[in-house]
Amino acid sequence: MLTTRDCSKWTAMMLPEHITMIKEWKSEQFAVMPRELVEWELEELQQTIQRATVMKKLVTLTLWDNNNIHDITGMITGMDMNNKELLLDTELAIKRITFDKIQNAEMVDIDD
């Protein structure tokens, strides 16, 4: 059985094309695919986003982006229905997030 250390010994002898192919294969193998949300999950997501917007509360959005899932927290400052995106004001910047990337939304309770 080959270990990671054994494989790294042989990469110096590989052609650049082989290394590129191995990197592509690894990224495909460990990629996270977005979950298809069912109707009730979409409704709950929409209600949470609307409540957070109206109440001006912090919200944590779980996003699928570049084959990865990650969380981002901020305050929703607006929505652009034509482009199907919302504006999220984070500590560092205002980000435009398309609706199709959002997998989950939870309002943040500051008391926690």
QUINOR-V345054 format. One record per residue. N is the residue number from 1. SS is DSSP state (H for helix, E for strand, L for the rest). Layout:
BEGIN
N & SS
N & SS
END
This chain:
BEGIN
1 & L
2 & L
3 & L
4 & H
5 & H
6 & H
7 & H
8 & H
9 & H
10 & H
11 & H
12 & H
13 & H
14 & L
15 & L
16 & H
17 & H
18 & H
19 & H
20 & H
21 & H
22 & H
23 & H
24 & H
25 & H
26 & H
27 & H
28 & H
29 & H
30 & L
31 & L
32 & L
33 & L
34 & L
35 & L
36 & L
37 & L
38 & L
39 & H
40 & H
41 & H
42 & H
43 & H
44 & H
45 & H
46 & H
47 & H
48 & H
49 & H
50 & H
51 & H
52 & H
53 & H
54 & H
55 & H
56 & L
57 & L
58 & E
59 & E
60 & E
61 & E
62 & E
63 & E
64 & E
65 & E
66 & L
67 & L
68 & E
69 & E
70 & E
71 & E
72 & E
73 & E
74 & E
75 & E
76 & E
77 & E
78 & E
79 & E
80 & E
81 & L
82 & L
83 & L
84 & L
85 & E
86 & E
87 & E
88 & E
89 & E
90 & L
91 & L
92 & L
93 & L
94 & E
95 & E
96 & E
97 & E
98 & E
99 & H
100 & H
101 & H
102 & E
103 & E
104 & E
105 & E
106 & E
107 & E
108 & L
109 & L
110 & L
111 & L
112 & L
END
